[in-house]
């Protein structure tokens, strides 16, 4: 999935709507939600033991990092800023040698890994290291608003990278389980994990879990509407209910069928942001969910049959009229004479 770029530090997770700039600082509200697609209120979660003066969740007391870990993090920052791949790897390896709890260094090594197996191993080490740094009290006391605590974001990014690596390695049920656990930790889903998880659950044919996920977030987005239509087709086929859902999905984004049916080719790079209902929104949806559609037999043919592209309007032929009677009379009365270019060749004989 082309969600991340090679820049360091890691970019914000997931494409954003154009209603919020990419440089705007993160907030505790979902980044992919807007007034046009409100999130369904989440069930009440247990309150944390304490709050900060600003009213935000207070991080549970964790031990101060050791001098070795502080130095390792400094090396990881230098590695991320280096433009030389060899120096970046060397600095990251120095960091993990200095402290095995430097999660940032493991992420850098995973991005620079030569094999998928090596990358997966580094991602797992990064998740474990960041979990150790947070401590068990954070996981026990701050479930429900994890992303609202700045210190947890490295862990959440590392775990998302691990889930994507697991999916690419063929360990797909395990990858989906990671995203479900992350949504339990942070039900507001600031990272947009629900969109990835929806396609994965559909691909794995875990429809019951998918329908629970669709019910948790009541939004009028292209992803949710087209996924609802596909789930209905998977369960009951080409029924009136399925057709109604497909029609509603097309109203939310009319560009999706063009890319779903191959009438337009997906670009090599995904757009960094989008407006709900625009073409970039469709590119992102099809890019993430095309495999799920192909996993449901007959679904693409169903869309082709039910959402026929509009016929191109052909211009009406214009009747060609000759000159009027008066013009013809004037033309017939003109004297006829030899044009200047018609020379008399007898003079050259």
C-alpha positions as CSV (number, residue, x, y, z in Angstrom):
1,X,0.0,0.0,0.0
2,X,1.5,3.3,-1.1
3,X,0.7,5.3,2.1
4,X,4.1,6.4,3.2
5,X,6.9,8.3,1.6
6,X,10.6,7.8,2.2
7,X,11.1,11.1,4.0
8,X,12.0,11.2,7.7
9,X,10.6,11.6,10.2
10,X,7.6,9.6,9.2
11,X,4.7,11.6,7.6
12,X,1.3,11.8,9.1
13,X,-0.6,8.6,8.8
14,X,-3.0,8.3,5.9
15,X,-4.1,10.8,3.3
16,X,-6.0,13.9,4.6
17,X,-8.9,15.8,3.2
18,X,-8.1,19.1,1.7
19,X,-10.2,20.8,4.3
20,X,-7.1,20.5,6.6
21,X,-3.6,21.2,5.4
22,X,-0.9,18.5,5.9
23,X,1.3,20.9,7.8
24,X,-1.4,21.6,10.4
25,X,-0.6,20.1,13.8
26,X,-2.4,17.0,14.9
27,X,-5.4,17.1,17.2
28,X,-7.3,14.6,19.2
29,X,-10.2,14.6,16.7
30,X,-10.1,12.1,13.8
31,X,-8.1,13.5,10.9
32,X,-10.2,11.9,8.3
33,X,-13.6,13.0,9.7
34,X,-15.4,16.2,8.8
35,X,-18.7,17.8,9.4
36,X,-20.1,16.1,6.3
37,X,-19.2,12.6,7.7
38,X,-19.6,12.7,11.5
39,X,-18.4,9.8,13.5
40,X,-20.9,7.8,15.5
41,X,-20.5,8.4,19.2
42,X,-18.3,5.8,20.7
43,X,-19.3,3.8,23.8
44,X,-18.1,5.3,27.1
45,X,-14.6,4.1,28.1
46,X,-13.3,3.9,31.6
47,X,-11.9,7.2,32.8
48,X,-8.1,7.5,33.2
49,X,-6.7,8.0,36.7
50,X,-5.9,11.6,36.1
51,X,-5.9,14.5,33.7
52,X,-3.5,17.3,32.9
53,X,-4.2,21.0,33.6
54,X,-5.4,21.4,30.0
55,X,-8.0,18.6,30.4
56,X,-6.1,16.1,28.2
57,X,-5.3,12.6,29.5
58,X,-2.2,12.6,31.7
59,X,0.4,10.0,30.8
60,X,1.0,7.4,33.5
61,X,4.4,7.8,35.3
62,X,7.1,6.0,33.4
63,X,10.7,5.6,34.4
64,X,13.1,8.2,33.0
65,X,15.0,6.9,30.0
66,X,18.5,5.7,30.6
67,X,21.5,7.8,29.4
68,X,22.1,5.0,26.8
69,X,18.6,5.3,25.4
70,X,18.8,9.1,25.3
71,X,22.1,8.9,23.3
72,X,20.6,6.2,21.1
73,X,17.6,8.4,20.3
74,X,20.0,11.2,19.3
75,X,21.8,8.9,16.9
76,X,18.4,7.8,15.5
77,X,17.6,11.5,14.8
78,X,20.9,12.0,13.1
79,X,20.3,8.8,11.0
80,X,16.9,10.1,10.0
81,X,18.3,13.5,8.9
82,X,21.2,11.9,6.9
83,X,20.8,11.8,3.1
84,X,23.4,9.1,2.8
85,X,21.8,5.6,3.0
86,X,25.0,3.9,4.2
87,X,25.5,6.5,7.0
88,X,21.8,6.2,7.9
89,X,22.0,2.5,8.4
90,X,25.3,2.8,10.3
91,X,24.0,5.3,12.7
92,X,20.8,3.3,13.3
93,X,22.8,0.2,14.0
94,X,24.9,2.1,16.5
95,X,21.8,3.3,18.2
96,X,20.3,-0.2,18.7
97,X,23.7,-1.5,19.8
98,X,23.8,1.3,22.4
99,X,20.2,0.6,23.6
100,X,17.9,-2.2,22.3
101,X,14.9,0.0,23.4
102,X,15.5,2.6,20.6
103,X,12.3,2.0,18.6
104,X,13.1,4.9,16.2
105,X,16.3,3.2,15.1
106,X,14.5,-0.1,14.4
107,X,12.0,1.8,12.2
108,X,14.8,3.3,10.2
109,X,16.4,-0.1,9.7
110,X,13.1,-1.6,8.6
111,X,12.7,1.1,6.0
112,X,16.2,0.4,4.7
113,X,16.0,-3.4,4.9
114,X,17.0,-5.3,1.8
115,X,14.5,-8.2,2.4
116,X,10.9,-8.4,3.5
117,X,11.9,-10.8,6.3
118,X,14.5,-8.4,7.7
119,X,12.0,-5.5,7.6
120,X,9.4,-7.6,9.4
121,X,11.9,-8.5,12.1
122,X,12.9,-4.8,12.6
123,X,9.2,-3.7,12.8
124,X,8.5,-6.3,15.5
125,X,11.5,-5.1,17.5
126,X,10.3,-1.5,17.1
127,X,6.9,-2.3,18.4
128,X,8.3,-4.2,21.4
129,X,10.8,-1.5,22.2
130,X,8.2,1.3,22.1
131,X,5.9,-0.8,24.3
132,X,8.6,-1.3,26.8
133,X,9.3,2.4,26.9
134,X,5.6,3.2,27.5
135,X,5.2,0.7,30.2
136,X,2.3,-1.6,31.1
137,X,0.4,1.2,33.0
138,X,-0.2,3.2,29.9
139,X,-1.9,0.2,28.2
140,X,-4.0,-0.4,31.3
141,X,-5.1,3.1,32.0
142,X,-5.3,4.9,28.7
143,X,-7.4,2.6,26.5
144,X,-9.9,4.6,24.4
145,X,-7.8,7.8,23.8
146,X,-4.4,6.4,23.0
147,X,-3.6,8.8,20.1
148,X,-4.4,11.8,22.4
149,X,-1.2,11.0,24.3
150,X,1.8,12.2,22.3
151,X,4.2,9.5,23.8
152,X,2.0,6.7,22.3
153,X,2.2,7.8,18.7
154,X,5.6,6.2,17.9
155,X,4.1,2.9,19.1
156,X,1.0,3.3,17.0
157,X,3.0,4.2,13.9
158,X,5.3,1.2,14.4
159,X,2.4,-1.2,14.9
160,X,0.7,0.0,11.7
161,X,4.0,-0.5,9.8
162,X,4.2,-4.0,11.4
163,X,0.6,-4.8,10.3
164,X,1.3,-3.7,6.7
165,X,4.5,-5.8,6.6
166,X,2.6,-8.8,8.0
167,X,-0.1,-8.4,5.3
168,X,2.5,-8.1,2.5
169,X,4.3,-11.2,3.9
170,X,1.1,-13.3,3.7
171,X,0.3,-13.3,7.4
172,X,-3.0,-11.6,6.7
173,X,-5.2,-12.7,9.6
174,X,-2.5,-11.6,12.0
175,X,-2.2,-8.3,10.3
176,X,-6.0,-7.6,10.6
177,X,-5.9,-8.6,14.3
178,X,-3.2,-5.9,14.9
179,X,-5.5,-3.2,13.4
180,X,-8.5,-4.3,15.4
181,X,-6.4,-4.1,18.6
182,X,-5.2,-0.6,17.6
183,X,-8.8,0.5,17.2
184,X,-9.6,-0.8,20.6
185,X,-6.8,1.3,22.0
186,X,-7.9,4.4,20.0
187,X,-11.6,4.1,18.9
188,X,-11.5,7.6,17.4
189,X,-9.1,6.3,14.8
190,X,-7.0,9.3,14.1
191,X,-4.8,7.2,11.8
192,X,-7.6,6.1,9.4
193,X,-7.1,2.4,10.2
194,X,-10.7,1.6,9.7
195,X,-10.4,2.1,5.9
196,X,-7.5,-0.4,5.7
197,X,-9.1,-2.8,8.0
198,X,-12.4,-2.8,6.0
199,X,-10.6,-3.9,2.9
200,X,-8.6,-6.6,4.8
201,X,-11.7,-8.0,6.5
202,X,-13.5,-8.2,3.2
203,X,-10.6,-9.9,1.5
204,X,-10.5,-12.4,4.4
205,X,-14.2,-12.9,4.2
206,X,-14.7,-11.9,7.8
207,X,-18.0,-10.3,7.0
208,X,-19.4,-10.3,10.5
209,X,-16.5,-8.4,11.9
210,X,-16.7,-6.0,8.9
211,X,-20.3,-5.2,9.5
212,X,-19.6,-4.4,13.1
213,X,-16.8,-2.1,11.9
214,X,-19.2,-0.4,9.4
215,X,-21.7,0.1,12.2
216,X,-19.2,1.7,14.5
217,X,-18.4,4.6,12.2
218,X,-21.6,6.1,10.6
219,X,-20.2,8.1,7.8
220,X,-21.3,9.0,4.3
221,X,-17.9,8.3,2.6
222,X,-17.1,6.6,-0.6
223,X,-15.2,3.9,1.3
224,X,-18.1,3.0,3.6
225,X,-20.8,3.3,0.9
226,X,-19.0,1.1,-1.7
227,X,-18.0,-1.4,1.0
228,X,-21.6,-1.7,2.2
229,X,-22.7,-2.4,-1.4
230,X,-20.0,-5.0,-1.9
231,X,-20.8,-6.7,1.4
232,X,-24.5,-6.9,0.4
233,X,-23.5,-8.4,-3.0
234,X,-21.3,-10.9,-1.3
235,X,-24.1,-12.0,1.0
236,X,-27.2,-11.9,-1.2
237,X,-26.0,-11.2,-4.8
238,X,-27.7,-8.9,-7.2
239,X,-30.7,-8.1,-5.1
240,X,-32.8,-4.9,-4.9
241,X,-31.0,-4.0,-1.7
242,X,-27.6,-4.4,-3.2
243,X,-28.5,-2.3,-6.2
244,X,-29.9,0.5,-3.9
245,X,-26.6,0.5,-2.0
246,X,-24.6,0.6,-5.2
247,X,-26.6,3.5,-6.5
248,X,-26.1,5.4,-3.2
249,X,-22.4,4.6,-3.4
250,X,-22.1,6.1,-6.9
251,X,-23.8,9.3,-5.6
252,X,-21.1,9.7,-2.9
253,X,-18.3,9.4,-5.6
254,X,-19.1,9.0,-9.3
255,X,-15.4,8.5,-10.2
256,X,-14.9,5.1,-8.5
257,X,-16.5,3.0,-11.2
258,X,-14.1,4.4,-13.8
259,X,-11.1,3.1,-11.8
260,X,-12.8,0.0,-10.6
261,X,-13.7,-1.1,-14.1
262,X,-10.3,-0.2,-15.5
263,X,-11.7,2.6,-17.7
264,X,-9.0,4.8,-16.1
265,X,-5.6,3.6,-14.9
266,X,-4.6,4.2,-11.3
267,X,-1.6,6.6,-11.0
268,X,1.8,5.2,-9.8
269,X,1.6,7.4,-6.7
270,X,-1.3,8.0,-4.5
271,X,-2.5,11.5,-3.9
272,X,-1.4,13.0,-0.5
273,X,-4.8,14.5,0.2
274,X,-8.4,14.6,-1.2
275,X,-11.8,16.2,-1.1
276,X,-14.7,13.7,-0.3
277,X,-16.3,12.8,-3.6
278,X,-13.5,14.0,-5.9
279,X,-11.3,11.9,-8.2
280,X,-8.4,11.7,-5.7
281,X,-10.9,10.2,-3.2
282,X,-11.7,7.5,-5.8
283,X,-8.1,6.8,-6.5
284,X,-7.4,6.2,-2.9
285,X,-10.4,4.0,-2.4
286,X,-9.8,1.8,-5.4
287,X,-6.1,1.6,-4.7
288,X,-6.8,0.2,-1.3
289,X,-9.8,-1.9,-2.0
290,X,-9.4,-3.3,-5.5
291,X,-8.1,-6.6,-4.2
292,X,-11.1,-6.9,-2.0
293,X,-13.5,-6.4,-5.0
294,X,-11.6,-8.9,-7.1
295,X,-11.8,-11.4,-4.2
296,X,-15.6,-11.4,-4.5
297,X,-16.6,-13.5,-7.6
298,X,-18.7,-11.5,-10.1
299,X,-18.5,-8.2,-8.3
300,X,-16.7,-6.3,-11.0
301,X,-19.1,-7.6,-13.7
302,X,-22.0,-6.6,-11.4
303,X,-20.7,-3.0,-11.3
304,X,-20.2,-3.0,-15.1
305,X,-23.8,-4.2,-15.6
306,X,-25.4,-1.9,-13.1
307,X,-23.4,1.3,-13.5
308,X,-23.1,1.6,-17.3
309,X,-21.0,4.7,-18.3
310,X,-23.1,7.5,-19.9
311,X,-23.3,7.5,-23.7
312,X,-21.3,10.1,-25.4
313,X,-23.4,12.8,-27.0
314,X,-22.9,13.0,-30.8
315,X,-23.3,16.3,-32.5
316,X,-26.3,16.6,-34.8
317,X,-25.5,16.8,-38.5
318,X,-25.8,20.3,-39.9
319,X,-27.6,20.6,-43.2
320,X,-25.4,22.1,-45.9
321,X,-27.2,24.7,-48.0
322,X,-26.0,25.9,-51.4
323,X,-26.2,29.5,-52.7
324,X,-29.5,31.2,-52.9
325,X,-31.4,31.8,-56.2
326,X,-30.2,35.4,-56.4
327,X,-26.6,34.4,-55.9
328,X,-26.9,31.7,-58.6
329,X,-28.2,34.3,-61.0
330,X,-25.4,36.7,-60.3
331,X,-22.8,33.9,-60.8
332,X,-24.3,32.9,-64.1
333,X,-24.2,36.5,-65.4
334,X,-20.5,36.8,-64.7
335,X,-18.3,36.9,-67.9
336,X,-16.2,33.8,-68.4
337,X,-12.6,34.3,-69.4
338,X,-9.3,32.5,-69.3
339,X,-7.4,32.8,-66.1
340,X,-4.0,34.5,-66.2
341,X,-2.2,31.3,-65.3
342,X,-3.6,29.5,-68.4
343,X,-0.8,30.5,-70.8
344,X,-1.0,30.1,-74.6
345,X,1.6,27.4,-75.3
346,X,1.6,28.1,-79.1
347,X,3.9,31.0,-78.6
348,X,6.6,28.6,-77.4
349,X,6.2,26.3,-80.4
